[in-house]
Amino acid sequence: MEYRSARPEDAGALAHVYFRAVREGAVDAYSPEQRAAWAPCEPEADKWRDRIAGLNTIVAESENGIVGFMSLNPDDGDLDLAFVLPEAKGTGVAKTLYAILENHARSRNMRRLHTQASHLARPFFERQGWTVHRENQVERQGVTLTNWIMDKSLT
Ligand SMILES: CC(C)(COP(=O)(O)OP(=O)(O)OC[C@H]1O[C@@H](n2cnc3c(N)ncnc32)[C@H](O)[C@@H]1OP(=O)(O)O)[C@@H](O)C(=O)NCCC(=O)NCCS
């Protein structure tokens, strides 16, 4: 597995990983209605290129292509995106992506990272030393999804 910074031309592959991670990977945590509201369709590459513009995004790439990615907003410490293909879940991909981003954040003297974690991401972030602040409800396409406001102090 190679870990590297995302390039603009990765946008289509990242959109695909995102869509499959939500629709198939989150099957045990969110209902079909919730998953469809979260990711109504596979985003177009151009839109996803705009989505990740300005973010520090690291990808995990196997010989078959990109299997996961994670994005940090370097301006405000928001760990914005974390998605791994269903078949690569549980193999340490997200852990390695996160370690790279936390190192980047520390090298930039960022003091605190924060995120809105899904039911699946919450235990993942807890394993990385993050704290849950509170439950959070978000509405997408008229459907309510629960996530968790979490953070980690780097000081
Ligand atoms: C959340 C997600 C990114 C985690 O990716 P992953 O590659 O499976 O995580 P890793 O294999 O690197 O796991 C690292 C550690 O966290 C633990 N962990 C990860 N997900 C977990 C879960 N859902 N429940 C319990 N533990 C979990 C692993 O057991 C592992 O522990 P270890 O270090 O003791 O071995 C992945 O499950 C995913 O893409 N989910 C669907 C989309 C989603 O919800 N994204 C988050 C949006 S906020």
PDBQT file of the ligand as one rigid body, heavy atoms in Angstrom, charges set to zero:
ROOT
HETATM    1  C1  LIG A 201     -14.473   4.726   9.806  1.00  0.00    +0.000 C 
HETATM    2  C2  LIG A 201     -13.512   4.106   8.795  1.00  0.00    +0.000 C 
HETATM    3  C3  LIG A 201     -12.866   5.222   7.960  1.00  0.00    +0.000 C 
HETATM    4  C4  LIG A 201     -12.411   3.327   9.567  1.00  0.00    +0.000 C 
HETATM    5  O1  LIG A 201     -11.485   2.832   8.620  1.00  0.00    +0.000 OA
HETATM    6  P1  LIG A 201     -10.652   1.455   8.789  1.00  0.00    +0.000 P 
HETATM    7  O2  LIG A 201      -9.581   1.461   7.749  1.00  0.00    +0.000 OA
HETATM    8  O3  LIG A 201     -11.592   0.313   8.810  1.00  0.00    +0.000 OA
HETATM    9  O4  LIG A 201      -9.995   1.597  10.234  1.00  0.00    +0.000 OA
HETATM   10  P2  LIG A 201      -8.651   0.844  10.722  1.00  0.00    +0.000 P 
HETATM   11  O5  LIG A 201      -8.627  -0.547  10.161  1.00  0.00    +0.000 OA
HETATM   12  O6  LIG A 201      -7.465   1.693  10.410  1.00  0.00    +0.000 OA
HETATM   13  O7  LIG A 201      -8.887   0.766  12.304  1.00  0.00    +0.000 OA
HETATM   14  C5  LIG A 201      -7.959   1.303  13.248  1.00  0.00    +0.000 C 
HETATM   15  C6  LIG A 201      -8.382   0.870  14.628  1.00  0.00    +0.000 C 
HETATM   16  O8  LIG A 201      -9.715   1.354  14.912  1.00  0.00    +0.000 OA
HETATM   17  C7  LIG A 201     -10.592   0.269  15.175  1.00  0.00    +0.000 C 
HETATM   18  N1  LIG A 201     -11.871   0.525  14.496  1.00  0.00    +0.000 N 
HETATM   19  C8  LIG A 201     -12.048   1.075  13.267  1.00  0.00    +0.000 A 
HETATM   20  N2  LIG A 201     -13.372   1.129  12.973  1.00  0.00    +0.000 NA
HETATM   21  C9  LIG A 201     -14.015   0.593  14.058  1.00  0.00    +0.000 A 
HETATM   22  C10 LIG A 201     -15.384   0.377  14.361  1.00  0.00    +0.000 A 
HETATM   23  N3  LIG A 201     -16.367   0.748  13.505  1.00  0.00    +0.000 N 
HETATM   24  N4  LIG A 201     -15.708  -0.196  15.541  1.00  0.00    +0.000 NA
HETATM   25  C11 LIG A 201     -14.723  -0.550  16.431  1.00  0.00    +0.000 A 
HETATM   26  N5  LIG A 201     -13.404  -0.358  16.187  1.00  0.00    +0.000 NA
HETATM   27  C12 LIG A 201     -13.059   0.207  15.018  1.00  0.00    +0.000 A 
HETATM   28  C13 LIG A 201      -9.922  -0.945  14.575  1.00  0.00    +0.000 C 
HETATM   29  O9  LIG A 201     -10.319  -2.139  15.222  1.00  0.00    +0.000 OA
HETATM   30  C14 LIG A 201      -8.454  -0.653  14.789  1.00  0.00    +0.000 C 
HETATM   31  O10 LIG A 201      -8.107  -0.932  16.128  1.00  0.00    +0.000 OA
HETATM   32  P3  LIG A 201      -6.607  -1.435  16.491  1.00  0.00    +0.000 P 
HETATM   33  O11 LIG A 201      -5.692  -0.286  16.169  1.00  0.00    +0.000 OA
HETATM   34  O12 LIG A 201      -6.679  -1.771  17.933  1.00  0.00    +0.000 OA
HETATM   35  O13 LIG A 201      -6.316  -2.617  15.616  1.00  0.00    +0.000 OA
HETATM   36  C15 LIG A 201     -14.247   3.083   7.873  1.00  0.00    +0.000 C 
HETATM   37  O14 LIG A 201     -14.939   2.160   8.685  1.00  0.00    +0.000 OA
HETATM   38  C16 LIG A 201     -15.251   3.692   6.897  1.00  0.00    +0.000 C 
HETATM   39  O15 LIG A 201     -14.901   4.153   5.800  1.00  0.00    +0.000 OA
HETATM   40  N6  LIG A 201     -16.566   3.626   7.271  1.00  0.00    +0.000 N 
HETATM   41  C17 LIG A 201     -17.675   4.012   6.396  1.00  0.00    +0.000 C 
HETATM   42  C18 LIG A 201     -17.757   5.496   6.126  1.00  0.00    +0.000 C 
HETATM   43  C19 LIG A 201     -17.692   6.329   7.391  1.00  0.00    +0.000 C 
HETATM   44  O16 LIG A 201     -18.471   6.162   8.333  1.00  0.00    +0.000 OA
HETATM   45  N7  LIG A 201     -16.742   7.267   7.373  1.00  0.00    +0.000 N 
HETATM   46  C20 LIG A 201     -16.527   8.188   8.464  1.00  0.00    +0.000 C 
HETATM   47  C21 LIG A 201     -17.231   9.479   8.182  1.00  0.00    +0.000 C 
HETATM   48  S1  LIG A 201     -17.131  10.552   9.614  1.00  0.00    +0.000 SA
ENDROOT
TORSDOF 0
